[in-house]
Amino acid sequence: MATYDRGRHIVPSISSVLEQSLQDFELLVIGDCVTDDTPNVIADFASLKIKWINLPERTGSQSEPNNRGIDEARGTYIAYLGHDDVWSPDHLTKLYEAYKSFDAEFVYSGVILHQSLESRRKPRTLGLRPFGLCTEEHHVPPSGISHRRDVMHRISRWPEQGSVNRPIDIYFEIKAREAGLRFAATGNLTVHKFSAADRYLTYLDPSSDEQEMLLDHLLSRKESKVFKENIEDAHDAKAALPGRLHWANDKPIQDVNFPLVKITKDVFRGLLPNPIVLVRPLSFEMTSEERGYDWGKMCEATSGFRQSGPSKRPRLLIPALTSDPVWIIISVLAQNEDQFRRLSFKVNGDLVDHKIINLNMKESSLFADLKMIAVLRSDASSVLQIVQDEAKLLTDKKQPHSLIAVGNMRVRHCSFVSNIRNVWKARKNWGSLKAALHEPVKPTDLLRPWEARRRR
């Protein structure tokens, strides 16, 4: 299990391993230079089956943790599990049965891909094939694959991120096919994947609520009732077929810019950019880059505003560092004044009070600045979450994304003394001081070095 700063939210994933019906295993948890309390969380399990290793340098992908885990492993078979995914209690049993029944060297099991609850979409299934040998070349997420440890010399190691012209997990499976390994399928859905790809700022604002709820169902044997209807719908929609293994196989390597893809994903997950020290007031513009189900389209009638998405709790990134209280002011469009009053706000999970200022009409919508006082993190970017009252939300199904729209966000210290003190602290760091004097920052600039400009 490769992990990075998952903290207490790694508990459901580890618990799903410890609750396996087949207990002849060791669990190697490999940290990619973890900096949070993950080691303490793992130690609390007090299990001799768990071995914790933390790499000295961050690599930014699962490759090196996976390779280190293989080097440390003592068993006959290797299985992988994402640090936010969950195995059904019979996952290892089903893998073992396939190995023994077909003398297999590479076995995969069916995966249920759980969409974000905020997307309101039903789960999809991947890799569900009949029990037996399998010759189809399809991709299954790493949490659903397994192979014999003694075939690694035929596959080669997991590649470094950006060194190949495919996602590293697809590349690894292609190499296994090219090596002529015998593939088999369990014929069962035993893996539950919670993709970070549609969960905005998941590393800055992690949650394990979905995993905990699912694990409770699995351990109480309620799985069939919970997922039967969803799986049947997925089969009806022909979504049970796994994705093609040879993704981008015909594209020249120079046409597939994976370093850029990785940077984009890191921004989406909250790993980038490096936050800047808050010295003077900062202003952040709303832009149109991918933000999952939190945010929809940019408003056409009102420039600089973006509609909230299907999520009823959209989040905003605040890439600023300070240990002093700050004012946060965000511009919001709504359809009526009562809608403003039904909003509540959380900063890094803590509920904060707000008040309405500058209430007036803008174009055809009601405009207001919402002002709140909060405490930001001093060692990482912060997350502002807008919570909409579910009991009173508008129910216009024709416009599900137009509940509210958000524009410019401003952040400044609450007191003049704080401003002076922080300018003084930054006097020897021209980069921080220069960044503090910039014009409104667009999040699209996060893919290149931050450019700070003096206010006009």
C-alpha positions as CSV (number, residue, x, y, z in Angstrom):
1,M,0.0,0.0,0.0
2,A,1.6,3.2,-1.2
3,T,0.5,6.3,0.7
4,Y,1.2,10.0,1.1
5,D,-0.1,12.2,4.0
6,R,-3.4,10.3,4.3
7,G,-3.3,10.4,8.1
8,R,-6.2,8.9,10.0
9,H,-8.2,8.6,6.8
10,I,-6.0,5.6,5.8
11,V,-7.8,3.6,8.6
12,P,-10.7,2.1,6.5
13,S,-8.2,0.9,3.9
14,I,-5.9,-0.8,6.4
15,S,-8.9,-2.2,8.3
16,S,-10.3,-3.8,5.1
17,V,-7.0,-5.7,4.8
18,L,-6.9,-6.8,8.4
19,E,-10.5,-8.1,8.1
20,Q,-9.7,-10.5,5.2
21,S,-11.0,-14.0,5.4
22,L,-7.6,-15.3,4.3
23,Q,-5.2,-14.3,7.0
24,D,-1.9,-15.6,5.7
25,F,-0.5,-12.2,4.5
26,E,1.8,-9.3,5.5
27,L,0.8,-5.7,4.9
28,L,3.6,-3.4,3.8
29,V,2.6,0.3,4.0
30,I,5.2,2.4,2.1
31,G,5.1,6.2,2.7
32,D,6.2,8.5,-0.1
33,C,8.2,10.7,2.3
34,V,5.1,11.1,4.5
35,T,5.2,14.2,6.7
36,D,1.9,13.9,8.7
37,D,0.8,11.6,11.5
38,T,0.3,8.5,9.3
39,P,3.1,6.6,11.2
40,N,1.2,7.1,14.5
41,V,-2.1,6.1,13.0
42,I,-0.5,2.8,11.7
43,A,1.2,2.2,15.1
44,D,-2.2,2.4,16.8
45,F,-3.3,-0.8,15.0
46,A,-0.6,-2.6,17.0
47,S,-0.7,-5.4,14.4
48,L,2.3,-7.7,13.7
49,K,1.0,-8.1,10.2
50,I,1.7,-4.4,9.3
51,K,5.2,-3.2,8.4
52,W,5.7,0.6,8.0
53,I,8.4,2.1,5.8
54,N,8.8,5.8,4.9
55,L,10.9,6.7,1.9
56,P,13.5,9.5,2.6
57,E,12.6,11.5,-0.5
58,R,9.2,12.2,-2.2
59,T,8.8,10.7,-5.7
60,G,5.3,11.9,-6.4
61,S,3.8,8.6,-7.6
62,Q,3.1,5.0,-6.5
63,S,6.0,3.6,-8.5
64,E,8.9,3.8,-6.0
65,P,6.7,2.8,-3.0
66,N,5.5,-0.2,-5.0
67,N,9.0,-1.2,-5.9
68,R,10.2,-0.8,-2.3
69,G,7.3,-2.9,-1.2
70,I,8.1,-5.7,-3.7
71,D,11.8,-5.7,-2.5
72,E,10.6,-6.0,1.2
73,A,7.9,-8.6,0.5
74,R,8.4,-12.2,1.7
75,G,5.3,-13.9,0.4
76,T,4.6,-15.7,-2.9
77,Y,2.1,-13.3,-4.2
78,I,1.9,-9.4,-4.5
79,A,-1.4,-7.5,-4.3
80,Y,-1.8,-3.7,-4.3
81,L,-4.3,-1.5,-2.6
82,G,-4.7,2.3,-2.9
83,H,-4.6,4.2,0.4
84,D,-8.2,5.4,-0.2
85,D,-9.6,2.2,-1.6
86,V,-11.3,-0.8,0.2
87,W,-11.2,-4.5,-0.3
88,S,-14.1,-6.8,0.3
89,P,-13.4,-9.4,3.0
90,D,-13.0,-12.2,0.5
91,H,-10.7,-10.4,-1.9
92,L,-7.5,-12.3,-1.1
93,T,-9.4,-15.6,-1.0
94,K,-10.7,-15.0,-4.5
95,L,-7.3,-14.1,-5.8
96,Y,-5.7,-17.3,-4.2
97,E,-8.5,-19.5,-5.7
98,A,-7.7,-18.2,-9.2
99,Y,-4.0,-18.7,-8.7
100,K,-4.5,-22.3,-7.7
101,S,-7.2,-23.2,-10.1
102,F,-5.4,-22.0,-13.3
103,D,-1.7,-21.9,-12.4
104,A,-1.9,-18.2,-13.0
105,E,0.9,-15.7,-12.7
106,F,-1.2,-12.5,-12.9
107,V,-4.7,-12.3,-11.5
108,Y,-7.2,-9.4,-11.4
109,S,-10.5,-9.0,-9.7
110,G,-13.6,-6.9,-10.5
111,V,-13.5,-3.3,-9.3
112,I,-16.4,-1.1,-8.3
113,L,-15.5,2.5,-9.1
114,H,-17.4,4.7,-6.7
115,Q,-18.2,8.2,-8.0
116,S,-18.1,11.1,-5.6
117,L,-21.3,11.3,-3.5
118,E,-21.5,14.9,-4.7
119,S,-21.7,13.8,-8.4
120,R,-25.0,12.0,-7.7
121,R,-23.8,9.3,-10.1
122,K,-24.1,5.5,-9.6
123,P,-21.0,3.4,-9.3
124,R,-19.4,1.7,-12.4
125,T,-17.7,-1.6,-12.6
126,L,-14.3,-2.4,-14.1
127,G,-12.5,-5.7,-14.9
128,L,-15.4,-8.0,-14.2
129,R,-14.6,-11.0,-16.3
130,P,-15.7,-14.7,-16.0
131,F,-13.8,-16.8,-13.6
132,G,-10.9,-18.4,-15.5
133,L,-7.9,-17.6,-17.7
134,C,-8.2,-14.3,-19.6
135,T,-6.6,-13.3,-22.8
136,E,-8.3,-9.9,-23.3
137,E,-5.9,-7.0,-23.0
138,H,-7.8,-4.7,-20.7
139,H,-6.8,-2.3,-17.9
140,V,-7.8,-2.8,-14.2
141,P,-6.8,-0.3,-11.5
142,P,-3.9,-1.3,-9.3
143,S,-6.1,-2.1,-6.3
144,G,-7.6,-4.9,-8.4
145,I,-4.4,-6.6,-9.6
146,S,-2.1,-9.2,-8.2
147,H,0.9,-11.2,-9.5
148,R,3.5,-13.7,-8.3
149,R,6.5,-12.1,-6.7
150,D,8.9,-14.3,-8.7
151,V,7.8,-12.9,-12.1
152,M,9.2,-9.4,-11.5
153,H,12.4,-10.1,-13.4
154,R,10.2,-10.7,-16.5
155,I,8.1,-7.6,-16.1
156,S,10.7,-5.1,-14.9
157,R,10.1,-2.6,-12.1
158,W,7.3,0.0,-11.9
159,P,8.5,2.9,-14.0
160,E,9.2,6.4,-12.8
161,Q,6.4,9.0,-13.3
162,G,6.9,10.7,-16.7
163,S,9.4,8.2,-18.0
164,V,7.0,6.4,-20.2
165,N,4.3,7.5,-22.6
166,R,1.4,5.9,-20.6
167,P,0.1,6.1,-17.1
168,I,2.4,3.9,-15.0
169,D,-0.2,1.4,-14.0
170,I,-1.2,0.8,-17.6
171,Y,2.4,0.5,-18.6
172,F,3.0,-2.1,-15.9
173,E,0.2,-4.3,-17.1
174,I,1.3,-4.0,-20.7
175,K,4.8,-5.2,-19.7
176,A,3.2,-8.1,-17.9
177,R,1.3,-9.0,-21.1
178,E,4.4,-8.7,-23.3
179,A,6.2,-11.0,-20.9
180,G,3.7,-13.7,-21.6
181,L,2.4,-14.1,-18.1
182,R,-0.7,-16.3,-17.6
183,F,-3.6,-14.0,-16.7
184,A,-6.7,-15.1,-14.8
185,A,-9.8,-13.4,-13.5
186,T,-11.6,-14.0,-10.2
187,G,-15.1,-13.5,-11.7
188,N,-16.0,-11.4,-8.6
189,L,-16.3,-7.8,-7.6
190,T,-14.1,-7.5,-4.6
191,V,-12.5,-4.1,-4.9
192,H,-14.0,-0.7,-4.1
193,K,-12.1,2.2,-5.7
194,F,-12.6,5.8,-4.6
195,S,-10.9,7.8,-7.3
196,A,-9.3,11.1,-6.4
197,A,-9.8,12.2,-10.0
198,D,-13.3,13.6,-9.2
199,R,-12.7,14.7,-5.6
200,Y,-11.4,18.3,-5.7
201,L,-8.6,19.2,-3.2
202,T,-8.7,15.7,-1.7
203,Y,-5.2,15.9,-0.3
204,L,-5.8,19.2,1.4
205,D,-9.3,18.4,2.6
206,P,-9.3,14.6,3.0
207,S,-12.3,12.5,4.0
208,S,-12.9,8.9,4.7
209,D,-16.6,9.1,5.4
210,E,-17.5,7.1,2.2
211,Q,-14.9,4.4,2.9
212,E,-16.0,4.0,6.6
213,M,-19.7,3.7,5.6
214,L,-18.8,1.2,2.9
215,L,-16.6,-0.9,5.2
216,D,-19.4,-1.0,7.8
217,H,-21.7,-2.5,5.1
218,L,-19.1,-5.0,3.9
219,L,-18.3,-6.3,7.4
220,S,-22.0,-6.5,8.3
221,R,-22.7,-8.5,5.0
222,K,-25.0,-5.9,3.6
223,E,-23.0,-5.4,0.4
224,S,-25.4,-7.3,-1.8
225,K,-28.4,-5.1,-0.8
226,V,-26.4,-1.9,-1.1
227,F,-24.8,-2.5,-4.5
228,K,-27.0,-5.0,-6.3
229,E,-29.2,-2.3,-8.0
230,N,-26.2,-0.2,-8.9
231,I,-24.2,-3.1,-10.4
232,E,-27.3,-4.3,-12.4
233,D,-27.6,-0.7,-13.8
234,A,-23.9,-0.7,-14.7
235,H,-24.3,-4.0,-16.5
236,D,-27.3,-2.8,-18.4
237,A,-25.4,0.3,-19.5
238,K,-22.5,-2.0,-20.6
239,A,-20.2,-0.2,-18.1
240,A,-18.9,-3.5,-16.7
241,L,-16.3,-3.9,-19.5
242,P,-12.8,-2.8,-18.4
243,G,-11.0,0.0,-20.2
244,R,-8.7,-0.7,-23.1
245,L,-5.2,-1.7,-21.9
246,H,-3.4,-0.2,-24.9
247,W,-4.4,3.4,-24.1
248,A,-2.4,5.9,-26.2
249,N,-0.3,3.0,-27.5
250,D,-0.1,4.4,-31.0
251,K,0.8,7.9,-29.9
252,P,4.5,9.0,-30.2
253,I,6.0,9.7,-26.8
254,Q,6.4,13.4,-27.6
255,D,2.7,13.7,-28.2
256,V,1.8,12.6,-24.7
257,N,2.8,15.2,-22.1
258,F,2.5,13.2,-18.9
259,P,4.5,15.6,-16.7
260,L,2.0,18.3,-17.5
261,V,-0.9,15.9,-16.8
262,K,0.6,15.1,-13.4
263,I,1.1,18.7,-12.6
264,T,-2.6,19.4,-13.5
265,K,-3.7,16.5,-11.2
266,D,-1.5,17.7,-8.4
267,V,-3.2,21.2,-8.6
268,F,-6.6,19.5,-8.7
269,R,-5.8,17.4,-5.6
270,G,-4.3,20.4,-3.7
271,L,-0.6,19.3,-3.8
272,L,0.2,22.4,-5.8
273,P,1.0,25.3,-5.8
274,N,3.4,26.1,-3.0
275,P,1.5,28.6,-0.9
276,I,2.8,32.1,-0.4
277,V,3.3,33.9,2.9
278,L,0.4,36.4,3.5
279,V,2.1,39.8,3.9
280,R,-0.3,42.2,2.2
281,P,-3.9,41.6,1.0
282,L,-4.3,39.0,-1.7
283,S,-7.0,38.7,-4.3
284,F,-7.8,35.5,-6.2
285,E,-9.9,35.4,-9.4
286,M,-12.3,32.6,-10.2
287,T,-11.2,30.8,-13.4
288,S,-12.4,27.9,-15.6
289,E,-9.9,25.0,-14.9
290,E,-11.1,21.6,-13.9
291,R,-12.5,21.4,-10.4
292,G,-14.5,18.2,-10.4
293,Y,-18.1,18.3,-9.2
294,D,-17.4,21.3,-7.0
295,W,-17.7,24.0,-9.7
296,G,-19.6,24.2,-13.0
297,K,-19.3,26.6,-15.9
298,M,-18.2,30.2,-15.9
299,C,-21.2,32.6,-16.0
300,E,-21.8,34.0,-19.4
301,A,-23.8,37.0,-18.3
302,T,-21.5,38.0,-15.4
303,S,-17.8,38.1,-16.1
304,G,-15.5,36.6,-13.5
305,F,-18.1,34.4,-11.8
306,R,-18.5,30.6,-11.8
307,Q,-21.5,28.5,-11.0
308,S,-21.4,26.0,-8.3
309,G,-21.5,22.4,-9.5
310,P,-23.6,19.4,-8.4
311,S,-21.8,19.4,-5.1
312,K,-23.7,21.1,-2.3
313,R,-20.4,21.8,-0.6
314,P,-18.1,23.3,-3.1
315,R,-14.5,24.1,-2.0
316,L,-12.1,26.9,-2.8
317,L,-8.3,26.8,-2.5
318,I,-6.6,29.5,-0.4
319,P,-2.8,29.2,-1.2
320,A,-1.7,31.6,1.6
321,L,0.2,31.0,4.8
322,T,-0.2,32.9,8.1
323,S,-0.6,32.3,11.8
324,D,-2.7,35.4,12.4
325,P,-6.5,35.7,12.0
326,V,-7.6,36.9,8.5
327,W,-10.6,38.4,6.9
328,I,-11.9,36.4,3.9
329,I,-14.3,38.3,1.5
330,I,-15.9,36.5,-1.4
331,S,-18.2,37.8,-4.0
332,V,-21.4,35.7,-4.5
333,L,-24.3,35.9,-6.9
334,A,-27.7,34.4,-5.9
335,Q,-31.3,34.5,-6.9
336,N,-32.6,36.1,-3.7
337,E,-31.4,37.5,-0.4
338,D,-32.6,34.5,1.6
339,Q,-30.2,32.3,-0.4
340,F,-27.3,34.3,1.0
341,R,-28.5,33.7,4.6
342,R,-28.8,30.0,4.1
343,L,-25.1,29.6,3.3
344,S,-22.6,28.6,5.9
345,F,-18.8,28.4,5.6
346,K,-16.0,26.1,6.9
347,V,-12.3,26.9,6.8
348,N,-10.1,23.7,7.1
349,G,-13.2,22.0,8.6
350,D,-14.0,24.6,11.2
351,L,-17.3,26.4,10.9
352,V,-16.9,30.2,10.7
353,D,-19.5,33.0,11.0
354,H,-20.1,35.4,8.1
355,K,-22.0,38.6,7.4
356,I,-23.4,40.1,4.2
357,I,-22.0,43.4,2.9
358,N,-22.4,45.4,-0.3
359,L,-25.8,43.8,-1.2
360,N,-27.0,45.1,-4.6
361,M,-28.1,44.0,-8.1
362,K,-25.5,42.9,-10.7
363,E,-26.8,42.2,-14.2
364,S,-29.9,40.1,-13.5
365,S,-28.8,38.5,-10.2
366,L,-28.4,39.6,-6.6
367,F,-24.8,40.4,-5.7
368,A,-23.2,40.5,-2.3
369,D,-19.8,40.3,-0.6
370,L,-19.7,37.8,2.2
371,K,-17.2,38.5,4.9
372,M,-15.8,36.2,7.5
373,I,-12.9,35.9,10.0
374,A,-10.9,32.7,10.0
375,V,-7.5,31.1,10.9
376,L,-5.5,29.7,8.0
377,R,-2.8,27.1,8.1
378,S,0.7,28.3,8.6
379,D,2.3,25.2,6.9
380,A,0.0,24.4,4.0
381,S,-2.7,25.9,1.8
382,S,-6.2,26.2,3.3
383,V,-9.6,25.1,2.0
384,L,-12.7,27.2,2.2
385,Q,-15.9,25.1,1.9
386,I,-19.3,26.7,1.1
387,V,-22.1,24.7,2.6
388,Q,-25.6,25.1,1.1
389,D,-28.6,24.3,3.2
390,E,-29.8,21.0,1.7
391,A,-33.3,21.3,3.2
392,K,-34.0,24.6,1.4
393,L,-32.1,24.3,-1.8
394,L,-33.9,25.3,-5.0
395,T,-35.2,22.3,-6.8
396,D,-35.0,23.5,-10.4
397,K,-33.9,20.3,-12.2
398,K,-33.4,22.2,-15.5
399,Q,-30.6,24.3,-13.9
400,P,-29.0,22.1,-11.2
401,H,-25.7,24.0,-11.4
402,S,-27.0,27.5,-10.9
403,L,-27.7,27.6,-7.2
404,I,-25.0,30.2,-6.5
405,A,-22.0,31.7,-8.4
406,V,-18.8,32.8,-6.9
407,G,-16.3,35.4,-8.2
408,N,-13.3,37.2,-6.6
409,M,-12.0,36.1,-3.2
410,R,-9.9,38.5,-1.1
411,V,-7.8,37.6,1.9
412,R,-6.1,40.0,4.3
413,H,-5.0,40.2,8.0
414,C,-7.5,41.4,10.5
415,S,-5.4,44.1,12.0
416,F,-2.9,46.8,10.7
417,V,-0.4,45.5,13.3
418,S,-0.4,42.1,11.7
419,N,0.2,43.6,8.3
420,I,3.2,45.6,9.6
421,R,4.6,42.7,11.5
422,N,4.5,40.4,8.4
423,V,6.0,42.9,6.1
424,W,8.8,43.3,8.6
425,K,9.3,39.5,8.8
426,A,9.5,39.4,5.0
427,R,12.1,42.2,4.7
428,K,14.9,39.7,4.0
429,N,12.8,37.6,1.6
430,W,12.2,39.7,-1.4
431,G,10.3,36.9,-3.1
432,S,7.7,36.7,-0.3
433,L,7.4,40.5,-0.2
434,K,7.1,40.8,-4.0
435,A,4.4,38.1,-4.0
436,A,2.5,40.1,-1.4
437,L,2.2,43.1,-3.7
438,H,0.7,41.3,-6.7
439,E,-2.5,41.9,-8.6
440,P,-5.3,39.3,-8.4
441,V,-4.0,35.8,-9.0
442,K,-5.5,33.4,-11.4
443,P,-5.4,29.7,-10.4
444,T,-4.5,28.9,-14.0
445,D,-1.1,30.5,-13.3
446,L,-0.4,27.7,-10.8
447,L,1.0,25.5,-13.7
448,R,3.9,27.9,-14.0
449,P,5.9,29.9,-11.4
450,W,3.9,32.4,-9.5
451,E,4.2,35.9,-11.0
452,A,3.9,38.7,-8.5
453,R,3.2,42.2,-9.6
454,R,3.0,45.5,-7.7
455,R,-0.5,46.8,-7.2
456,R,-1.5,49.7,-9.4
